[in-house]
Amino acid sequence: MEQNMNEKQNPATEAPKKRSKVFLIVLILLVIGGGWFGTTKYIHSQHHEETDDAQIEANISPAIPRVPGYVKEVRVKDNQFVKKGDTLVILDDRDLILKVEQAEAALATAKTNLGVAEATTSASRANIASSRAGISTVDAQIEAAKVSVWRTSQDFDRYSNLIKDHSITQQQFEQASAAKQTAEHQLQILEQQKNQVSQQTNAVASQSNATSSQISVAGSVIKQREVEVDAAKLNLSYAVIVAPEGGLVSKVNVQEGQFVQAGQALFSIVISQDTWVVANFKETQFEKMRIGQKVTVHADAFPSHAFEATLTSFSPATGSRFALLPPDNSSGNFVKVVQRLPVKIEFSNPADSLIKQLRPGMNVAVDVHL
């Protein structure tokens, strides 16, 4: 009886021993697995730097009108792909057309004023030539008058001697005296006429100089009016807003009939042909990072796909330095905070078709191979 009872109790005493062995094996496996995992992570950390504080970036070009006006037509929709030069929005250009016509009319007036100034200058120059010819004529008449004065003076002197001897009559003497006085008066009149003609010539020359300066002024006004015409035509061309680059249109926040101001952002165009990654690494991770190192990128949208990339540049300052209100540690209490420095990472495999499906703002995790 006792032997049977001991045999029944043996299985009960052996069961805890078996369970203890299973627990011990599991514990050993866990220790080995944990050690292997920790060792691999340590080795990986010595040759890699990782962060999940990274996003996809791309160039975003806003559609901005250069002139104010009412929207006449919107030719794009949300999320539409456009090519460079495609028409996005058309503004009402009737006011701009009137300004072009007004500028062209002012240009025509300026050209007419130039023609009038040139004609006046030509007439003034002709008057100068006529006045100078009149001076030459008066000079010839003066020379003839001087000869007449000399001749009558000689006759008067001879008659003065003859009248003393009563060789001539008193009438002949008076005639010689009158002829002398007449010649002298004629010479004085011609000299006065010469002075008047000279003064007129000077006046005409001054007027010609004034009209010549008016030509220069009219030419300058024409250039100014031409610039105004070009500016008006340029503003007219701005009534059609075109895509500066090809890409995808964001949400279109403009409607037909809406008044827009110059410089107002209507919507944006995401230039998706060129995307890159901006990763914000801690400052304690920069010791071994260098430009040109290989990078593996995993996007949250495609977790099973590894994108090949290259580290291309470092930001010149930490992100906090570019904040609207950068921290000033010289005032108040100082609390040390680990800073992050943006790093630009560019994709190095253009044949990867999934790159075109990445959108700016998507979260990614990057692994820099040190």
C-alpha positions, 0 to 999 in steps of 0.5 A: 500500500505504501509503495503504491502510494509513493508511486502515485506521488512521484508524477506530482513531484516530477511535474514541477521539475519539468516546468522549471526546465521549460521556464529556464529554457525560455528565460535563456532564449529571452536573454540571448534574444535580448542580447542579440537585439541590443548588440545589433542595435548598438552596432547599428547606432555606431554606423547610422543616424536616424530620425523620424522628424522629417518631411517631404519638401518641394518648390511651391510657386504662388499664382499672384496677379501683378495688376488689380482687377475683376476676375473674368475667367478661371481656367483651372480646378483643384488638384489639376496638373498644368504645364508652364505657360498654361493660362490660369486666370483671366482678369477683366482688361477693359480698363487696361485697354483704355489706358493703352489707348490713352498712352498711345494718344499721348504719344501721338500728341508728343510726336505732333509737338515734335513736328511743330517744333522742327517746322518752327526751327526751320522757319527761324533758320530761314528767317536768319538767312533772310536777315543776314542777306538783308544785312549784306544788302544794307552794307552795300547801300551804306558803301554807296552812300559813303561814296555819295557823301564823299562826292557831295562833300568834295562838290560842296568844298569846291562850291564854297571856294567858288562862291567867295569869288562869285564864280557861281550863283547862290543857287548852285551853292545851295544845291551843292549844300543840299546834296551833301546834307541829303547824302549824309542823312541817307548814310545815317538812315542806312546805318540805322537800318543796319542796326535794326536788321542786326537786332532782328537777326539776333532776335531770330537767332535767339528764337531759333535756339529756343525752338531747337531746345524745344525739339530736344524737350519734345524728343524727351517727351516722346521717349517718356510717352513711349515708355508709358505705352510699353508699361500700359501694354505690359500691364495689359499682358498681366491680365492673363495669369499663366503658370510660372512652372509645371505642377499640380494646382492647390485649392483654387480660392478665387471665383469669377467676378471677384476683385483681386489686388496686385500681389494677392496670392490666389492659389499655389502650384506645387512643382512636383518634378523635384522633391526632396527631404528635410530632416531635423536631426538633433545637434548631438547626432551631427558628429559623424554626419557628412555631405555625400553620405548615403541615406535610406528613406522610408515614407509612412505612405509606403512603409515597405519601400526604401527610397535611395537618397544622399545627404546634400547640405546642412542648414546654416542655423537651427530651426529655432533661429528662423522662428518668428520669435527666436529664443533669447537665452540672455534674458530670463532663466536659461533652460537648455533644450537640445536643438535640431538642425535641418538637413537636406536630403535628395533622392538619388534614384530618379528611376524610382516611380514612387518618388512622383507619388510623394507629396510635400508635407508627408512624414518620412523616416531617414537613416543616414549611413555613416 
